[in-house]
């Protein structure tokens, strides 16, 4: 009889310990699930912000093309300036002949 009581107490204690472990595991799983949902929401928000940043920085990428066009205009104006000397000389000669 004494052995039966000790066995029952051991079984009861094991059952309680097992129950505590199962409850702890369930709580941990719920916490992991909540953290995963929070990470998902934050990732969606971050993705939206990344899209907005991309749209807002397109003008920076277009700046390279603008600089290239400005360089071409500068080269063209340098060529015009070089030819103005010839135009000025021609006009001066024309005025001198009159």
N, CA, C and O atoms as CSV, one atom per row, in Angstrom:
chain,resi,resn,atom,element,x,y,z
A,1,UNK,N,N,0.804,-1.181,0.000
A,1,UNK,CA,C,0.000,0.000,0.000
A,1,UNK,C,C,0.855,1.257,0.000
A,1,UNK,O,O,0.548,2.238,-0.677
A,2,UNK,N,N,1.924,1.207,0.765
A,2,UNK,CA,C,2.850,2.335,0.828
A,2,UNK,C,C,3.461,2.595,-0.548
A,2,UNK,O,O,3.634,3.746,-0.949
A,3,UNK,N,N,3.789,1.513,-1.275
A,3,UNK,CA,C,4.359,1.648,-2.612
A,3,UNK,C,C,3.357,2.239,-3.586
A,3,UNK,O,O,3.720,3.004,-4.479
A,4,UNK,N,N,2.085,1.877,-3.406
A,4,UNK,CA,C,1.052,2.409,-4.299
A,4,UNK,C,C,0.886,3.908,-4.091
A,4,UNK,O,O,0.710,4.655,-5.053
A,5,UNK,N,N,0.941,4.337,-2.865
A,5,UNK,CA,C,0.810,5.760,-2.572
A,5,UNK,C,C,2.025,6.506,-3.127
A,5,UNK,O,O,1.865,7.567,-3.730
A,6,UNK,N,N,3.213,5.984,-2.939
A,6,UNK,CA,C,4.423,6.620,-3.464
A,6,UNK,C,C,4.375,6.659,-4.986
A,6,UNK,O,O,4.764,7.652,-5.601
A,7,UNK,N,N,3.897,5.577,-5.589
A,7,UNK,CA,C,3.784,5.523,-7.052
A,7,UNK,C,C,2.776,6.556,-7.540
A,7,UNK,O,O,3.019,7.254,-8.524
A,8,UNK,N,N,1.646,6.650,-6.847
A,8,UNK,CA,C,0.624,7.613,-7.218
A,8,UNK,C,C,1.150,9.041,-7.068
A,8,UNK,O,O,0.905,9.876,-7.939
A,9,UNK,N,N,1.865,9.335,-5.988
A,9,UNK,CA,C,2.430,10.663,-5.780
A,9,UNK,C,C,3.465,10.999,-6.856
A,9,UNK,O,O,3.515,12.124,-7.352
A,10,UNK,N,N,4.288,10.011,-7.210
A,10,UNK,CA,C,5.287,10.214,-8.259
A,10,UNK,C,C,4.589,10.467,-9.601
A,10,UNK,O,O,4.975,11.359,-10.356
A,11,UNK,N,N,3.555,9.667,-9.880
A,11,UNK,CA,C,2.819,9.836,-11.133
A,11,UNK,C,C,2.143,11.210,-11.159
A,11,UNK,O,O,2.165,11.898,-12.179
A,12,UNK,N,N,1.550,11.601,-10.042
A,12,UNK,CA,C,0.863,12.886,-9.947
A,12,UNK,C,C,1.858,14.030,-10.134
A,12,UNK,O,O,1.564,14.991,-10.845
A,13,UNK,N,N,3.027,13.938,-9.508
A,13,UNK,CA,C,4.061,14.956,-9.646
A,13,UNK,C,C,4.569,15.026,-11.096
A,13,UNK,O,O,4.771,16.116,-11.631
A,14,UNK,N,N,4.770,13.884,-11.713
A,14,UNK,CA,C,5.218,13.834,-13.117
A,14,UNK,C,C,4.171,14.450,-14.030
A,14,UNK,O,O,4.504,15.173,-14.969
A,15,UNK,N,N,2.910,14.164,-13.755
A,15,UNK,CA,C,1.820,14.720,-14.551
A,15,UNK,C,C,1.787,16.242,-14.412
A,15,UNK,O,O,1.579,16.946,-15.400
A,16,UNK,N,N,1.987,16.750,-13.207
A,16,UNK,CA,C,1.999,18.199,-12.997
A,16,UNK,C,C,3.193,18.849,-13.700
A,16,UNK,O,O,3.050,19.891,-14.339
A,17,UNK,N,N,4.362,18.234,-13.579
A,17,UNK,CA,C,5.549,18.770,-14.255
A,17,UNK,C,C,5.344,18.761,-15.764
A,17,UNK,O,O,5.674,19.735,-16.440
A,18,UNK,N,N,4.805,17.675,-16.293
A,18,UNK,CA,C,4.515,17.592,-17.730
A,18,UNK,C,C,3.518,18.646,-18.159
A,18,UNK,O,O,3.668,19.249,-19.221
A,19,UNK,N,N,2.494,18.877,-17.339
A,19,UNK,CA,C,1.503,19.914,-17.644
A,19,UNK,C,C,2.122,21.298,-17.668
A,19,UNK,O,O,1.806,22.110,-18.536
A,20,UNK,N,N,3.007,21.569,-16.713
A,20,UNK,CA,C,3.689,22.864,-16.681
A,20,UNK,C,C,4.556,23.033,-17.923
A,20,UNK,O,O,4.605,24.115,-18.508
A,21,UNK,N,N,5.237,21.968,-18.322
A,21,UNK,CA,C,6.085,22.034,-19.522
A,21,UNK,C,C,5.239,22.284,-20.766
A,21,UNK,O,O,5.614,23.086,-21.621
A,22,UNK,N,N,4.103,21.602,-20.870
A,22,UNK,CA,C,3.224,21.787,-22.031
A,22,UNK,C,C,2.670,23.212,-22.056
A,22,UNK,O,O,2.620,23.839,-23.114
A,23,UNK,N,N,2.257,23.722,-20.902
A,23,UNK,CA,C,1.734,25.090,-20.844
A,23,UNK,C,C,2.828,26.094,-21.206
A,23,UNK,O,O,2.576,27.051,-21.938
A,24,UNK,N,N,4.051,25.877,-20.691
A,24,UNK,CA,C,5.165,26.775,-21.012
A,24,UNK,C,C,5.465,26.740,-22.513
A,24,UNK,O,O,5.704,27.779,-23.129
A,25,UNK,N,N,5.449,25.537,-23.094
A,25,UNK,CA,C,5.705,25.423,-24.537
A,25,UNK,C,C,4.609,26.128,-25.335
A,25,UNK,O,O,4.894,26.782,-26.338
A,26,UNK,N,N,3.361,25.998,-24.895
A,26,UNK,CA,C,2.252,26.657,-25.595
A,26,UNK,C,C,2.396,28.175,-25.506
A,26,UNK,O,O,2.174,28.882,-26.490
A,27,UNK,N,N,2.764,28.671,-24.339
A,27,UNK,CA,C,2.958,30.115,-24.176
A,27,UNK,C,C,4.088,30.606,-25.076
A,27,UNK,O,O,3.969,31.649,-25.719
A,28,UNK,N,N,5.187,29.848,-25.117
A,28,UNK,CA,C,6.306,30.237,-25.980
A,28,UNK,C,C,5.891,30.245,-27.451
A,28,UNK,O,O,6.275,31.147,-28.195
A,29,UNK,N,N,5.116,29.257,-27.874
A,29,UNK,CA,C,4.643,29.222,-29.262
A,29,UNK,C,C,3.741,30.417,-29.568
A,29,UNK,O,O,3.822,30.994,-30.653
A,30,UNK,N,N,2.890,30.785,-28.626
A,30,UNK,CA,C,2.036,31.954,-28.832
A,30,UNK,C,C,2.869,33.231,-28.924
A,30,UNK,O,O,2.583,34.108,-29.740
A,31,UNK,N,N,3.887,33.331,-28.096
A,31,UNK,CA,C,4.770,34.503,-28.161
A,31,UNK,C,C,5.534,34.557,-29.477
A,31,UNK,O,O,5.689,35.630,-30.061
A,32,UNK,N,N,6.010,33.412,-29.948
A,32,UNK,CA,C,6.711,33.367,-31.241
A,32,UNK,C,C,5.765,33.756,-32.364
A,32,UNK,O,O,6.145,34.491,-33.275
A,33,UNK,N,N,4.528,33.263,-32.301
A,33,UNK,CA,C,3.528,33.605,-33.317
A,33,UNK,C,C,3.242,35.104,-33.317
A,33,UNK,O,O,3.155,35.720,-34.379
A,34,UNK,N,N,3.097,35.690,-32.133
A,34,UNK,CA,C,2.843,37.133,-32.043
A,34,UNK,C,C,4.031,37.922,-32.574
A,34,UNK,O,O,3.851,38.925,-33.264
A,35,UNK,N,N,5.245,37.474,-32.258
A,35,UNK,CA,C,6.443,38.163,-32.758
A,35,UNK,C,C,6.532,38.063,-34.278
A,35,UNK,O,O,6.912,39.026,-34.944
A,36,UNK,N,N,6.187,36.910,-34.822
A,36,UNK,CA,C,6.226,36.735,-36.282
A,36,UNK,C,C,5.214,37.653,-36.965
A,36,UNK,O,O,5.508,38.238,-38.007
A,37,UNK,N,N,4.032,37.776,-36.383
A,37,UNK,CA,C,3.029,38.687,-36.963
A,37,UNK,C,C,3.513,40.132,-36.903
A,37,UNK,O,O,3.327,40.891,-37.854
A,38,UNK,N,N,4.134,40.513,-35.787
A,38,UNK,CA,C,4.650,41.869,-35.645
A,38,UNK,C,C,5.760,42.132,-36.666
A,38,UNK,O,O,5.809,43.198,-37.279
A,39,UNK,N,N,6.640,41.162,-36.839
A,39,UNK,CA,C,7.715,41.296,-37.833
A,39,UNK,C,C,7.120,41.438,-39.234
A,39,UNK,O,O,7.606,42.227,-40.045
A,40,UNK,N,N,6.080,40.678,-39.510
A,40,UNK,CA,C,5.421,40.776,-40.818
A,40,UNK,C,C,4.834,42.156,-41.059
A,40,UNK,O,O,4.962,42.708,-42.152
A,41,UNK,N,N,4.183,42.719,-40.028
A,41,UNK,CA,C,3.621,44.069,-40.166
A,41,UNK,C,C,4.724,45.104,-40.361
A,41,UNK,O,O,4.607,46.000,-41.197
A,42,UNK,N,N,5.790,44.974,-39.585
A,42,UNK,CA,C,6.899,45.926,-39.722
A,42,UNK,C,C,7.574,45.803,-41.086
A,42,UNK,O,O,7.982,46.807,-41.670
A,43,UNK,N,N,7.691,44.589,-41.589
A,43,UNK,CA,C,8.295,44.393,-42.906
A,43,UNK,C,C,7.426,45.028,-43.998
A,43,UNK,O,O,7.944,45.633,-44.937
A,44,UNK,N,N,6.119,44.888,-43.871
A,44,UNK,CA,C,5.222,45.508,-44.853
A,44,UNK,C,C,5.346,47.028,-44.816
A,44,UNK,O,O,5.360,47.680,-45.860
A,45,UNK,N,N,5.435,47.587,-43.616
A,45,UNK,CA,C,5.614,49.033,-43.479
A,45,UNK,C,C,6.952,49.469,-44.067
A,45,UNK,O,O,7.031,50.483,-44.761
A,46,UNK,N,N,8.001,48.699,-43.788
A,46,UNK,CA,C,9.321,49.029,-44.320
A,46,UNK,C,C,9.322,48.961,-45.845
A,46,UNK,O,O,9.933,49.804,-46.502
A,47,UNK,N,N,8.647,47.974,-46.407
A,47,UNK,CA,C,8.590,47.846,-47.865
A,47,UNK,C,C,7.882,49.050,-48.478
A,47,UNK,O,O,8.286,49.542,-49.531
A,48,UNK,N,N,6.830,49.520,-47.822
A,48,UNK,CA,C,6.125,50.703,-48.318
A,48,UNK,C,C,7.054,51.916,-48.278
A,48,UNK,O,O,7.088,52.712,-49.216
A,49,UNK,N,N,7.801,52.048,-47.191
A,49,UNK,CA,C,8.731,53.172,-47.082
A,49,UNK,C,C,9.845,53.082,-48.115
A,49,UNK,O,O,10.268,54.099,-48.664
A,50,UNK,N,N,10.320,51.874,-48.379
A,50,UNK,CA,C,11.363,51.699,-49.395
A,50,UNK,C,C,10.842,52.137,-50.759
A,50,UNK,O,O,11.568,52.768,-51.527
A,51,UNK,N,N,9.597,51.807,-51.063
A,51,UNK,CA,C,9.009,52.228,-52.339
A,51,UNK,C,C,8.928,53.751,-52.426
A,51,UNK,O,O,9.213,54.337,-53.471
A,52,UNK,N,N,8.538,54.384,-51.322
A,52,UNK,CA,C,8.465,55.846,-51.315
A,52,UNK,C,C,9.853,56.463,-51.463
A,52,UNK,O,O,10.020,57.451,-52.179
A,53,UNK,N,N,10.837,55.894,-50.799
A,53,UNK,CA,C,12.204,56.401,-50.917
A,53,UNK,C,C,12.699,56.258,-52.349
A,53,UNK,O,O,13.354,57.153,-52.883
A,54,UNK,N,N,12.383,55.129,-52.963
A,54,UNK,CA,C,12.802,54.914,-54.356
A,54,UNK,C,C,12.204,55.985,-55.263
A,54,UNK,O,O,12.896,56.550,-56.110
A,55,UNK,N,N,10.912,56.260,-55.078
A,55,UNK,CA,C,10.263,57.277,-55.895
A,55,UNK,C,C,10.870,58.664,-55.640
A,55,UNK,O,O,11.030,59.459,-56.566
A,56,UNK,N,N,11.201,58.938,-54.388
A,56,UNK,CA,C,11.740,60.257,-54.045
A,56,UNK,C,C,13.185,60.446,-54.495
A,56,UNK,O,O,13.651,61.581,-54.599
A,57,UNK,N,N,13.895,59.367,-54.761
A,57,UNK,CA,C,15.299,59.497,-55.162
A,57,UNK,C,C,15.511,59.297,-56.659
A,57,UNK,O,O,16.650,59.299,-57.126
A,58,UNK,N,N,14.437,59.125,-57.409
A,58,UNK,CA,C,14.591,58.985,-58.861
A,58,UNK,C,C,15.228,60.226,-59.462
A,58,UNK,O,O,15.993,60.131,-60.422
A,59,UNK,N,N,14.917,61.391,-58.903
A,59,UNK,CA,C,15.495,62.627,-59.440
A,59,UNK,C,C,17.014,62.635,-59.269
A,59,UNK,O,O,17.722,63.229,-60.081
A,60,UNK,N,N,17.517,61.988,-58.231
A,60,UNK,CA,C,18.970,61.920,-58.040
A,60,UNK,C,C,19.597,61.090,-59.151
A,60,UNK,O,O,20.655,61.443,-59.671
A,61,UNK,N,N,18.952,59.996,-59.514
A,61,UNK,CA,C,19.490,59.158,-60.590
A,61,UNK,C,C,19.401,59.884,-61.920
A,61,UNK,O,O,20.261,59.709,-62.782
A,62,UNK,N,N,18.360,60.703,-62.095
A,62,UNK,CA,C,18.233,61.486,-63.320
A,62,UNK,C,C,19.234,62.633,-63.364
A,62,UNK,O,O,19.471,63.213,-64.423
A,63,UNK,N,N,19.815,62.959,-62.225
A,63,UNK,CA,C,20.795,64.037,-62.167
A,63,UNK,C,C,22.017,63.723,-63.033
A,63,UNK,O,O,22.609,64.633,-63.613
A,64,UNK,N,N,22.393,62.476,-63.124
A,64,UNK,CA,C,23.529,62.098,-63.966
A,64,UNK,C,C,23.228,62.441,-65.432
A,64,UNK,O,O,24.083,62.965,-66.147
A,65,UNK,N,N,22.011,62.139,-65.859
A,65,UNK,CA,C,21.626,62.468,-67.236
A,65,UNK,C,C,21.592,63.986,-67.426
A,65,UNK,O,O,22.001,64.486,-68.474
A,66,UNK,N,N,21.115,64.712,-66.436
A,66,UNK,CA,C,21.082,66.169,-66.512
A,66,UNK,C,C,22.496,66.731,-66.607
A,66,UNK,O,O,22.752,67.649,-67.386
A,67,UNK,N,N,23.406,66.185,-65.821
A,67,UNK,CA,C,24.800,66.633,-65.878
A,67,UNK,C,C,25.415,66.356,-67.244
A,67,UNK,O,O,26.187,67.170,-67.749
A,68,UNK,N,N,25.088,65.232,-67.840
A,68,UNK,CA,C,25.617,64.895,-69.159
A,68,UNK,C,C,25.109,65.893,-70.198
A,68,UNK,O,O,25.873,66.346,-71.050
A,69,UNK,N,N,23.836,66.231,-70.130
A,69,UNK,CA,C,23.273,67.211,-71.065
A,69,UNK,C,C,23.916,68.581,-70.836
A,69,UNK,O,O,24.213,69.299,-71.790
A,70,UNK,N,N,24.127,68.938,-69.566
A,70,UNK,CA,C,24.768,70.228,-69.261
A,70,UNK,C,C,26.187,70.273,-69.823
A,70,UNK,O,O,26.620,71.311,-70.324
A,71,UNK,N,N,26.908,69.166,-69.745
A,71,UNK,CA,C,28.264,69.122,-70.315
A,71,UNK,C,C,28.221,69.300,-71.829
A,71,UNK,O,O,29.071,69.982,-72.402
A,72,UNK,N,N,27.235,68.690,-72.470
A,72,UNK,CA,C,27.104,68.840,-73.923
A,72,UNK,C,C,26.774,70.293,-74.285
A,72,UNK,O,O,27.296,70.824,-75.266
A,73,UNK,N,N,25.918,70.926,-73.501
A,73,UNK,CA,C,25.578,72.334,-73.741
A,73,UNK,C,C,26.818,73.194,-73.538
A,73,UNK,O,O,27.059,74.124,-74.308
A,74,UNK,N,N,27.598,72.896,-72.519
A,74,UNK,CA,C,28.820,73.658,-72.258
A,74,UNK,C,C,29.807,73.519,-73.416
A,74,UNK,O,O,30.417,74.502,-73.838
A,75,UNK,N,N,29.961,72.298,-73.928
A,75,UNK,CA,C,30.844,72.100,-75.081
A,75,UNK,C,C,30.337,72.875,-76.286
A,75,UNK,O,O,31.110,73.492,-77.018
A,76,UNK,N,N,29.019,72.831,-76.478
A,76,UNK,CA,C,28.437,73.574,-77.602
A,76,UNK,C,C,28.658,75.062,-77.453
A,76,UNK,O,O,28.967,75.746,-78.429
A,77,UNK,N,N,28.501,75.576,-76.236
A,77,UNK,CA,C,28.709,77.014,-76.038
A,77,UNK,C,C,30.178,77.383,-76.215
A,77,UNK,O,O,30.482,78.488,-76.666
A,78,UNK,N,N,31.091,76.483,-75.870
A,78,UNK,CA,C,32.520,76.745,-76.091
A,78,UNK,C,C,32.806,76.815,-77.587
A,78,UNK,O,O,33.589,77.653,-78.034
A,79,UNK,N,N,32.173,75.937,-78.357
A,79,UNK,CA,C,32.358,75.966,-79.812
A,79,UNK,C,C,31.776,77.254,-80.396
A,79,UNK,O,O,32.368,77.865,-81.285
A,80,UNK,N,N,30.607,77.658,-79.885
A,80,UNK,CA,C,30.002,78.912,-80.362
A,80,UNK,C,C,30.925,80.082,-80.041
A,80,UNK,O,O,31.138,80.967,-80.870
A,81,UNK,N,N,31.472,80.073,-78.823
A,81,UNK,CA,C,32.377,81.154,-78.429
A,81,UNK,C,C,33.592,81.198,-79.351
A,81,UNK,O,O,34.042,82.275,-79.742
A,82,UNK,N,N,34.117,80.033,-79.696
A,82,UNK,CA,C,35.281,79.984,-80.584
A,82,UNK,C,C,34.918,80.527,-81.972
A,82,UNK,O,O,35.733,81.201,-82.603
A,83,UNK,N,N,33.729,80.246,-82.440
A,83,UNK,CA,C,33.325,80.726,-83.759
A,83,UNK,C,C,32.929,82.197,-83.756
A,83,UNK,O,O,32.953,82.851,-84.799
A,84,UNK,N,N,32.565,82.717,-82.586
A,84,UNK,CA,C,32.208,84.139,-82.526
A,84,UNK,C,C,33.380,85.028,-82.935
A,84,UNK,O,O,33.188,86.103,-83.503
A,85,UNK,N,N,34.570,84.577,-82.645
A,85,UNK,CA,C,35.756,85.339,-83.046
A,85,UNK,C,C,35.785,85.498,-84.567
A,85,UNK,O,O,36.055,86.578,-85.093
A,86,UNK,N,N,35.499,84.391,-85.254
A,86,UNK,CA,C,35.495,84.452,-86.725
A,86,UNK,C,C,34.354,85.329,-87.228
A,86,UNK,O,O,34.529,86.094,-88.176
A,87,UNK,N,N,33.195,85.221,-86.601
A,87,UNK,CA,C,32.054,86.041,-87.008
A,87,UNK,C,C,32.378,87.520,-86.766
A,87,UNK,O,O,32.080,88.375,-87.600
A,88,UNK,N,N,32.989,87.806,-85.616
A,88,UNK,CA,C,33.364,89.192,-85.307
A,88,UNK,C,C,34.352,89.737,-86.321
A,88,UNK,O,O,34.231,90.877,-86.770
A,89,UNK,N,N,35.338,88.907,-86.684
A,89,UNK,CA,C,36.315,89.354,-87.691
A,89,UNK,C,C,35.627,89.613,-89.027
A,89,UNK,O,O,35.926,90.604,-89.693
A,90,UNK,N,N,34.709,88.734,-89.426
A,90,UNK,CA,C,34.021,88.902,-90.705
A,90,UNK,C,C,33.173,90.166,-90.700
A,90,UNK,O,O,33.148,90.908,-91.682
A,91,UNK,N,N,32.482,90.409,-89.600
A,91,UNK,CA,C,31.670,91.627,-89.514
A,91,UNK,C,C,32.551,92.872,-89.518
A,91,UNK,O,O,32.203,93.887,-90.120
A,92,UNK,N,N,33.666,92.786,-88.859
A,92,UNK,CA,C,34.586,93.923,-88.829
A,92,UNK,C,C,35.108,94.215,-90.238
A,92,UNK,O,O,35.194,95.375,-90.640
A,93,UNK,N,N,35.451,93.182,-90.976
A,93,UNK,CA,C,35.935,93.356,-92.357
A,93,UNK,C,C,34.834,93.945,-93.228
A,93,UNK,O,O,35.094,94.802,-94.073
A,94,UNK,N,N,33.587,93.478,-93.017
A,94,UNK,CA,C,32.472,93.999,-93.809
A,94,UNK,C,C,32.268,95.471,-93.533
A,94,UNK,O,O,32.073,96.271,-94.448
A,95,UNK,N,N,32.316,95.816,-92.264
A,95,UNK,CA,C,32.129,97.229,-91.895
A,95,UNK,C,C,33.291,98.080,-92.422
A,95,UNK,O,O,33.096,99.238,-92.792
A,96,UNK,N,N,34.490,97.507,-92.455
A,96,UNK,CA,C,35.647,98.256,-92.930
A,96,UNK,C,C,35.541,98.518,-94.441
A,96,UNK,O,O,36.032,99.540,-94.920
A,97,UNK,N,N,34.922,97.629,-95.177
A,97,UNK,CA,C,34.792,97.784,-96.620
A,97,UNK,C,C,33.710,98.816,-96.977
A,97,UNK,O,O,33.713,99.338,-98.091
A,98,UNK,N,N,32.837,99.101,-96.104
A,98,UNK,CA,C,31.742,100.048,-96.414
A,98,UNK,C,C,32.212,101.437,-96.398
A,98,UNK,O,O,31.429,102.357,-96.636
